[in-house]
Structures are given as C-alpha cells and as structure tokens.
Amino acid sequence: MTTQEKIKEKFQNLLKEGDKILKTSGWDGKKYSHHPNDIDYRRFRTEAMNLLKRVCGENSDHYLELKRITEGKESSHNSYYFKDCFGVLQAAYRDFEGEFLFNLKVLVAAELLGDFIEQADTLVKAGYYQSAASLAGAVLENALRKLCQSNNIDIPEKTKIDRLNAELARAEIYNKLVQKQITALADIRNNADHGHFDSFKIEDVENMVSWIRRFMSDYLVNK
C-alpha cells in the first residue's frame, strides 16, 4: 500500500468513526441530544491532529484551525466542539481528494526517495559502495530540497547540498549537529562523484545510507 493509499484509508476510517459518534450523540446539524463522550472527543481530536500535522503541515490552514479549536480554553476539554473538529477533518479530506495538499506531495516524494535509498543499500551490500555513495548523496540532496520547499525556504534551482543545508539550519529546521553530519555526508558524495574512492570506506557508506534513511523518516515523513 502506498503512502497516499494509507493516508486515504486513515482519513476515511477517522471520518467514519466521527460520523458514527455524531449520530450516537443525536447531532442533527444544529444541536446534540447529548454531548459526545469526553474520551471519544479526546481520542478523535488527537488522531485528527496527528493526521493533519503530517499530511497538511504545521502551517496549513486545516492544522492551525484544528489546533485553535483543541487548544482553546473552553473547547480543549468540551466535547461540544467535536462537531467542529469533525468539520475541519472533512474539509482537509476534500482538499486531499482534490490533490490540493502540498505537504502530501512531500510525503509521496519521501516515499519515492525511500525507494532510491533502498537501491543504495542494495548496492552497498553487493560491494558497489562507490556507486551507492553517489546515489545516496543524490537522495540526500533531493530530500533537503523537498524540506526547503515544505518550509517555504526560497532556493535557486541549481543549489547543491551545502547551500540547502545552510539554509535549513539557519531556519532552525534542524540543529547544528545535524548540519555538521550532512556536511560530512556531502563530502563522501563529492569524493565518490569525482572518483576519489580512497577517501572513504564501505563502512562509511553503510553508515551514510542508514543515517539518510533515518533523516528522511524524521524530517520528511514524521513531521
């Protein structure tokens, strides 16, 4: 199942559950016969927040509206606002179906990049670590570019890893330790691309592939 299919399934299951809760609460479009269960409300809003944060992004209108509802002094513990959370989720799903969610494109791109990092891993295991270093470096560069795009960081089209890395660190998307690690990996990639194979070992590339896989999971998929 692809990332997009998994997201669609999660949306549909959560909306189906929400619709059931509203019907059980006697919601007729204007009023409840009784408010939804508090536990159902807290669980539903938590799952919805997590879904919209990952799919729509923290700066999206959908996520910010749901956050406003769930963190309000009155609404955060009042299940009356279940209907409002449900409405935001419905709106997000309509935009998902209409392919209007930019952050979704980043998630799909991460899935594709994940395929390439798996190919790099296969090359390392087969002993072709020089080629694996070049491929892994290209995956890292593309991941940094997608991360810049998802965080509205303007960059020239032909910018390389060093510039992307500097811009992301400056915007505090990640810390200096991550920036330093990316600089080291970029050096391995450059040496591989220029045929300086004595400058790194197979173990370096194994660690490179493993680190990039974790980085994409942390910054492209799980954010």
C-alpha positions in Angstrom: 0.0 0.0 0.0 1.4 3.4 -1.0 1.7 6.4 1.3 -1.2 8.1 -0.4 -3.4 5.0 -0.1 -2.6 4.7 3.7 -3.5 8.4 4.2 -6.8 8.0 2.4 -7.6 4.9 4.4 -6.8 6.8 7.7 -9.0 9.8 6.6 -11.9 7.5 5.7 -11.7 5.4 8.9 -11.5 8.5 11.1 -14.4 10.3 9.3 -16.5 7.1 9.5 -15.8 6.9 13.2 -16.6 10.6 13.7 -19.8 10.3 11.8 -20.9 7.4 14.0 -20.1 9.4 17.2 -22.1 12.4 15.9 -25.1 10.1 15.1 -24.9 8.4 18.5 -24.9 11.9 20.1 -28.0 12.9 18.2 -26.4 15.7 16.2 -28.9 17.0 13.7 -26.8 19.7 12.1 -27.8 22.3 14.7 -27.7 20.7 18.1 -26.9 17.5 20.0 -29.4 15.4 22.0 -26.4 14.9 24.3 -22.7 15.8 24.0 -20.2 13.2 22.7 -18.3 11.1 25.2 -15.3 13.0 26.6 -12.9 10.1 25.9 -14.1 9.8 22.3 -13.6 13.5 21.9 -10.0 13.5 23.2 -9.1 10.4 21.2 -10.6 11.7 18.0 -9.0 15.1 18.2 -5.6 13.6 19.0 -5.8 11.3 15.9 -7.0 14.1 13.7 -4.3 16.5 14.9 -1.6 13.9 14.2 -3.0 13.2 10.7 -3.4 16.8 9.7 0.1 17.7 11.0 1.7 15.0 8.9 -0.4 15.4 5.8 -1.2 19.1 5.7 1.7 20.5 7.5 2.0 22.6 10.7 1.5 25.9 8.9 -1.6 24.7 6.9 -5.0 26.3 7.5 -6.5 23.0 8.3 -4.0 22.1 11.0 -4.0 25.6 12.5 -7.8 25.7 12.7 -7.9 22.3 14.4 -5.2 23.4 16.8 -7.1 26.6 17.6 -10.2 24.5 18.5 -8.4 21.8 20.5 -6.2 24.3 22.5 -8.8 26.8 23.3 -9.6 27.4 27.0 -13.3 26.5 26.5 -13.0 24.0 23.6 -10.0 21.9 24.7 -12.0 19.9 27.2 -15.5 20.5 26.0 -16.8 17.7 23.7 -19.4 20.1 22.3 -16.7 21.1 19.9 -16.4 17.5 18.5 -18.6 18.7 15.5 -16.0 21.5 14.8 -13.1 19.1 14.8 -15.1 16.8 12.5 -15.8 19.6 10.1 -12.1 20.6 9.8 -11.2 17.0 9.1 -13.9 16.8 6.4 -12.5 19.9 4.8 -9.0 18.5 4.8 -10.2 15.3 3.3 -11.9 17.2 0.4 -8.6 19.0 -0.3 -6.8 15.7 -0.1 -9.2 14.2 -2.7 -8.7 17.3 -4.9 -4.9 17.0 -4.6 -4.6 20.5 -3.1 -2.4 19.5 -0.1 1.2 20.5 -0.8 2.6 18.6 2.2 1.1 15.4 0.7 3.4 15.8 -2.3 6.3 15.9 0.1 5.2 12.7 1.7 4.9 11.0 -1.7 8.3 12.3 -2.7 9.7 10.9 0.5 8.3 7.5 -0.4 10.0 7.7 -3.8 13.3 8.8 -2.3 12.9 5.9 0.1 12.9 3.6 -2.9 16.2 5.1 -4.1 17.8 4.8 -0.7 16.9 1.1 -0.7 18.6 0.8 -4.0 21.7 2.4 -2.5 21.5 -0.1 0.4 21.4 -3.0 -2.1 24.4 -1.6 -3.9 26.4 -1.4 -0.7 25.5 -5.0 0.2 26.6 -6.1 -3.3 30.0 -4.4 -2.8 29.4 -1.4 -5.1 29.8 1.1 -2.3 31.2 3.8 -4.6 28.1 3.9 -6.7 26.0 3.7 -3.5 27.6 6.8 -2.1 26.8 8.8 -5.3 23.2 7.6 -5.3 22.7 8.2 -1.5 24.1 11.7 -1.9 21.6 12.4 -4.7 18.8 11.2 -2.4 20.0 13.4 0.4 20.2 16.5 -1.9 16.6 15.8 -3.1 15.4 15.3 0.5 16.9 18.7 1.5 15.3 20.4 -1.5 11.9 18.9 -0.6 12.4 20.0 3.0 13.1 23.6 1.9 10.0 23.6 -0.3 7.8 22.3 2.5 9.1 25.0 4.8 8.8 27.9 2.3 12.5 28.4 2.0 13.4 30.0 -1.3 16.3 28.4 -3.1 17.9 28.7 -6.5 17.1 25.7 -8.8 20.7 24.5 -9.1 21.6 24.9 -5.5 23.7 22.0 -4.1 23.8 20.3 -0.7 26.0 22.8 1.1 23.6 25.8 0.4 20.5 23.8 1.1 22.0 22.5 4.4 23.0 26.1 5.5 19.5 27.5 4.7 17.7 24.7 6.6 20.0 25.1 9.6 19.6 28.9 9.5 15.8 28.4 9.6 16.3 26.1 12.6 14.6 23.2 10.8 17.3 21.1 12.4 20.2 21.8 14.7 23.9 22.3 14.2 24.7 18.7 14.9 22.5 17.5 12.0 24.0 20.3 9.8 27.5 19.0 10.6 26.6 15.4 9.8 25.1 16.4 6.4 28.3 18.3 5.6 30.3 15.2 6.3 28.0 13.1 4.1 28.1 15.6 1.3 31.9 15.2 1.4 31.6 11.5 0.9 29.2 12.0 -2.0 31.6 14.6 -3.7 34.5 12.2 -3.3 32.5 9.4 -4.9 31.3 11.6 -7.8 34.9 12.7 -8.5 36.5 9.3 -8.3 38.3 9.8 -5.0 37.5 6.4 -3.8 40.4 6.2 -1.3 38.8 8.9 0.7 36.1 6.7 2.2 35.4 3.1 3.1 32.4 0.8 2.6 31.6 1.2 6.3 31.3 5.0 5.8 28.7 4.4 3.0 26.8 1.9 5.1 26.5 4.5 7.9 25.6 7.1 5.3 22.7 5.1 3.9 21.4 4.3 7.4 21.6 7.9 8.5 19.9 9.3 5.4 17.1 6.8 5.9 16.5 7.9 9.5 16.8 11.6 8.4 14.0 11.2 5.8 11.8 9.4 8.3 12.3 12.1 10.9 12.1 15.2 8.7 10.0 14.3 5.6 7.6 11.6 6.8 7.1 12.0 10.6 6.8 15.8 10.8 
